[in-house]
Structures are given as C-alpha cells and as structure tokens.
Amino acid sequence: MSDPRSNPNRKANRTALACAGLVAGMTGLAFASVPLYDAFCKATGFDGTPIQGAAPRASASGAHADDSMIVRFDTNVSAGLPWAFRAETRKVEARLGETTTVFFQAKNTGSAPSTGIATFNVQPGLMGGYFVKVECFCFKEQTLQPGETMDFPVVFYIDPAMRQDSNTSHLSEMTLSYTYFASKNGAPATAALATTGDRGKKSNF
C-alpha cells in the first residue's frame, strides 16, 4: 500500500485549497480595509479626521475662560451634485472645552430630486485628534426636492488637551471643511472624481 502522504494529487489538492484560502482572506481584508480605516481615523483623529464623541462635562473640561480658537468653515460641492451649500457664518471663536453649535444650509438648485452625502476634514491635520464632533450631518444621506432648502446643525468642542501637545499648543486657528457629493449606494460618489480630476466647486448662496 502506498503512503497517502506521497500521493502527488493529494499534495496538489492541499496546495490548491491553501491558495484558495489565501485569496479569500485577502479579498475579505480588501473589503474590510475601507471601513476599518474610516473607524480608525474617527477614533484617533488621524489624517485630520475629527473625533466623534459626547459633550464634555463642565467639571472635567479643563477649559480656561480666556482660551479659545478661531474655527473657519469651508464648504464645497462636487460638480456631479446640483446643490448650493454654505455655513451660516464663515468663522466662530470657540472656547476650548465648551460645545459650539453652527448651522449649515444646503439647497437643491436642480430640476429633479437628488441625494447627497457629505465628507469632512480639519486642517491643520494634527487638530483631528482634538476636534470632537458631538453631532454632525456628515456621512448621512440627505434627499432634497427641486428648490428645497435644509439646515443641518454641527455641534463640536475642542479638547483643551491640545495645549499640552507641543505640536498644537501654539495654534490659534483651524478650518473645518465639508464637501457634498452625489450619493451612490449610500456612499460618496468619489470614484468618478478620481477619473475626471474634479476637486469640487465652492458653493455659497
């Protein structure tokens, strides 16, 4: 009787199964990498992504009454979405450790209903770990009828711990930037932008 371990067909089958398993694992990792990276950015503030969290407790905020930052707001709309989009104010002075509320407004200027979804970023990127969004409209689909206008609140605070970080302690200003894209299957339709080179258009109305 021959040793089954020396059977070349058995070895080939094992090799094929191993390769198939490796391909399946890599495919699963590829699909998971985008949401995992997004979750990592939101949890750590990496790459200028604001952290999401609850409002700070007044007793634990560590804020000083005379310590604040200027927060500027930048709004953009992808060329594939017929919307106008703006912040109610171009900038606010936000006290560190205290919540601030700002409203944004979007309007469908097209002749048909359309659905948009917004992405966001902060600059300088190092502030991503200290800019905490308590409430935000980003990554939530919004459908507007022709001519319809909708207001969206953003509630945030700046962690006073930024003053203990040598990379951010000297900063007095930062920018919160939003870009609205046409929604595709519940996600920003950014793939088309990568092929057309479109970086979006400024929108104030």
C-alpha positions as CSV (number, residue, x, y, z in Angstrom):
1,M,0.0,0.0,0.0
2,S,1.4,3.4,-1.0
3,D,1.8,6.1,1.6
4,P,-1.0,8.7,1.1
5,R,1.4,11.5,2.1
6,S,3.4,10.8,-1.1
7,N,0.4,11.0,-3.4
8,P,1.1,13.9,-5.8
9,N,-2.6,14.5,-6.3
10,R,-3.3,14.9,-2.6
11,K,-0.4,17.4,-2.4
12,A,-1.8,19.4,-5.3
13,N,-5.2,19.5,-3.7
14,R,-3.8,20.8,-0.5
15,T,-1.8,23.4,-2.3
16,A,-4.9,24.5,-4.2
17,L,-7.0,24.7,-1.0
18,A,-4.3,26.8,0.7
19,C,-4.1,29.2,-2.3
20,A,-7.9,29.5,-2.4
21,G,-8.0,30.2,1.4
22,L,-5.3,32.9,0.9
23,V,-7.2,34.6,-1.9
24,A,-10.4,34.5,0.1
25,G,-8.7,36.0,3.1
26,M,-7.1,38.8,1.0
27,T,-10.4,39.6,-0.7
28,G,-12.1,39.9,2.7
29,L,-9.4,42.1,4.0
30,A,-9.7,44.4,1.0
31,F,-13.4,44.8,1.6
32,A,-12.9,45.4,5.3
33,S,-10.0,47.8,4.9
34,V,-12.1,50.9,4.0
35,P,-14.5,50.8,6.9
36,L,-11.7,49.8,9.3
37,Y,-9.5,52.7,8.1
38,D,-12.5,55.0,8.5
39,A,-13.2,53.8,12.0
40,F,-9.5,54.2,12.9
41,C,-9.5,57.8,11.7
42,K,-12.7,58.7,13.6
43,A,-11.3,57.1,16.8
44,T,-7.9,58.7,16.7
45,G,-8.2,61.8,14.6
46,F,-5.7,60.5,12.1
47,D,-5.3,62.4,8.8
48,G,-7.3,65.3,10.0
49,T,-10.5,63.3,10.7
50,P,-12.4,64.8,13.7
51,I,-13.1,62.5,16.6
52,Q,-16.8,61.8,17.3
53,G,-17.9,61.8,21.0
54,A,-20.2,63.1,23.7
55,A,-20.3,66.6,25.0
56,P,-17.7,67.3,27.6
57,R,-18.5,67.6,31.3
58,A,-18.1,71.1,32.6
59,S,-16.2,70.0,35.6
60,A,-13.7,68.0,33.6
61,S,-13.3,70.2,30.5
62,G,-10.1,71.9,31.8
63,A,-11.0,74.9,29.8
64,H,-9.9,78.5,30.6
65,A,-12.3,81.3,30.0
66,D,-9.8,83.3,28.1
67,D,-8.5,80.4,25.9
68,S,-10.2,79.9,22.5
69,M,-9.5,79.2,18.9
70,I,-10.9,80.6,15.7
71,V,-12.6,77.9,13.7
72,R,-13.2,78.7,10.0
73,F,-15.7,76.8,7.8
74,D,-15.1,75.7,4.2
75,T,-17.9,74.3,2.1
76,N,-17.7,72.6,-1.3
77,V,-20.0,70.7,-3.7
78,S,-18.9,68.1,-6.2
79,A,-19.7,69.0,-9.8
80,G,-21.9,65.9,-10.0
81,L,-24.4,67.3,-7.5
82,P,-26.7,70.3,-8.3
83,W,-26.6,71.8,-4.8
84,A,-25.6,75.1,-3.2
85,F,-24.1,74.7,0.2
86,R,-22.8,77.1,2.8
87,A,-22.2,77.7,6.5
88,E,-24.3,80.3,8.4
89,T,-21.1,82.0,9.3
90,R,-17.6,81.8,7.9
91,K,-15.9,81.5,11.3
92,V,-16.5,81.4,15.1
93,E,-14.4,81.9,18.2
94,A,-14.8,78.6,20.1
95,R,-13.7,78.4,23.8
96,L,-11.7,75.3,24.5
97,G,-13.7,72.6,26.2
98,E,-17.1,74.2,25.5
99,T,-19.6,73.0,23.0
100,T,-20.3,75.2,20.0
101,T,-23.2,74.9,17.5
102,V,-23.1,76.0,13.9
103,F,-25.7,75.6,11.2
104,F,-25.0,74.7,7.6
105,Q,-27.5,75.0,4.7
106,A,-27.9,73.1,1.5
107,K,-30.3,73.8,-1.4
108,N,-31.2,71.7,-4.4
109,T,-30.8,74.0,-7.4
110,G,-31.6,71.3,-9.9
111,S,-34.9,70.4,-11.6
112,A,-35.1,66.9,-10.1
113,P,-34.8,65.3,-6.6
114,S,-31.2,64.4,-5.7
115,T,-29.5,62.8,-2.8
116,G,-26.2,63.9,-1.4
117,I,-23.7,62.8,1.3
118,A,-21.0,64.9,2.9
119,T,-17.4,64.2,3.9
120,F,-15.3,66.3,6.2
121,N,-11.8,67.1,7.3
122,V,-9.9,69.5,9.6
123,Q,-6.8,71.5,8.9
124,P,-4.1,71.5,10.3
125,G,-4.4,67.7,10.3
126,L,-2.9,67.5,13.8
127,M,-6.0,69.1,15.2
128,G,-8.0,66.0,14.1
129,G,-7.3,64.4,17.5
130,Y,-8.6,67.4,19.5
131,F,-11.6,68.5,17.4
132,V,-14.6,66.4,18.7
133,K,-17.9,66.4,16.9
134,V,-20.9,65.7,19.2
135,E,-23.5,66.0,16.4
136,C,-22.9,66.2,12.6
137,F,-24.7,65.6,9.3
138,C,-21.7,64.1,7.6
139,F,-21.9,60.6,6.1
140,K,-25.7,60.8,6.3
141,E,-27.7,60.7,3.1
142,Q,-29.9,63.7,2.5
143,T,-32.5,63.9,-0.3
144,L,-33.7,67.3,-1.4
145,Q,-36.6,68.1,-3.8
146,P,-36.1,70.7,-6.5
147,G,-35.7,74.1,-4.9
148,E,-35.8,72.6,-1.3
149,T,-33.5,74.0,1.3
150,M,-32.5,72.2,4.5
151,D,-30.5,73.3,7.6
152,F,-28.0,71.0,9.3
153,P,-26.5,71.6,12.8
154,V,-23.0,70.7,13.8
155,V,-22.1,70.6,17.5
156,F,-18.5,70.3,18.4
157,Y,-15.9,71.2,21.0
158,I,-12.1,71.5,21.0
159,D,-10.3,69.4,23.6
160,P,-8.2,71.7,25.9
161,A,-5.5,68.9,25.9
162,M,-4.3,70.4,22.6
163,R,-2.5,73.0,24.7
164,Q,-0.4,70.2,26.3
165,D,0.7,68.9,22.9
166,S,3.8,70.6,21.6
167,N,2.6,70.1,18.0
168,T,-0.7,72.0,18.5
169,S,-0.1,74.2,21.6
170,H,0.8,77.3,19.5
171,L,-2.2,77.1,17.2
172,S,-4.9,79.8,17.3
173,E,-6.9,78.9,14.2
174,M,-8.2,75.8,12.3
175,T,-10.5,75.0,9.5
176,L,-13.4,72.6,9.3
177,S,-14.1,71.6,5.7
178,Y,-17.1,69.8,4.2
179,T,-17.7,68.6,0.7
180,Y,-21.1,67.3,-0.5
181,F,-21.0,64.5,-3.1
182,A,-23.8,62.8,-5.0
183,S,-24.7,59.6,-3.0
184,K,-24.0,56.3,-4.7
185,N,-25.3,53.2,-2.8
186,G,-25.1,55.2,0.5
187,A,-21.5,56.4,0.0
188,P,-20.0,59.5,-1.6
189,A,-19.6,59.0,-5.4
190,T,-15.9,59.9,-5.4
191,A,-14.8,57.3,-7.8
192,A,-15.9,59.4,-10.8
193,L,-13.9,62.4,-9.4
194,A,-10.7,60.3,-9.4
195,T,-11.0,59.8,-13.1
196,T,-12.2,63.3,-14.1
197,G,-9.8,65.2,-11.8
198,D,-12.8,67.2,-10.4
199,R,-12.0,68.6,-7.0
200,G,-15.5,70.0,-6.4
201,K,-16.7,73.6,-6.6
202,K,-17.1,76.3,-4.0
203,S,-20.7,76.9,-3.1
204,N,-22.2,79.9,-1.3
205,F,-25.7,81.3,-1.8
